[in-house]
Amino acid sequence: MTIDEIREEIATVDTEIVDLIKKRQSLAGLMAHEKVRAGRPPVDPAQREQVIARAVDRAVEAGVDPAGVREIFLRLVQMSEDKQRGCMGDGNLP
Ligand SMILES: O=C(O)C(=O)C[C@]1(C(=O)O)C=C[C@@H](O)C=C1
């Protein structure tokens, strides 16, 4: 493959990543809705650790740097928590 071809593939993968982040954030909106109904807070530290551990395990399995994946997932979960907090403000539920 040429440099340009590889860059095109990278651009395709990047688009997929952003689309998946959008999907994850949309699930965070649904989660906020259910947590308000259940009277639960947006942050669940035990679940957060489980999500990160699952991603790190998958990274190890797949031969991807687990420290990098851990950082990325910490950020993804923070984005989800921010979105949930935003949704939980008065009149903001999706
Ligand atoms: O599982 C939950 O309770 C979620 O709200 C989802 C999620 C996540 O993004 O994975 C977000 C916030 C919590 O702190 C833990 C996990």
The ligand as a Gaussian input file, in Angstrom:
#p B3LYP/6-31G(d) Opt

LIG

0 1
 O      -22.913000       1.702000      33.603000
 C      -23.244000       2.839000      33.996000
 O      -23.801000       3.034000      35.090000
 C      -22.977000       3.999000      33.148000
 O      -23.472000       5.082000      33.424000
 C      -22.064000       3.862000      31.967000
 C      -20.637000       4.319000      32.300000
 C      -19.829000       4.134000      30.986000
 O      -19.653000       5.105000      30.255000
 O      -19.430000       3.007000      30.727000
 C      -20.661000       5.771000      32.696000
 C      -20.654000       6.183000      33.987000
 C      -20.422000       5.294000      35.123000
 O      -19.570000       5.877000      36.070000
 C      -19.991000       3.950000      34.686000
 C      -20.071000       3.515000      33.399000

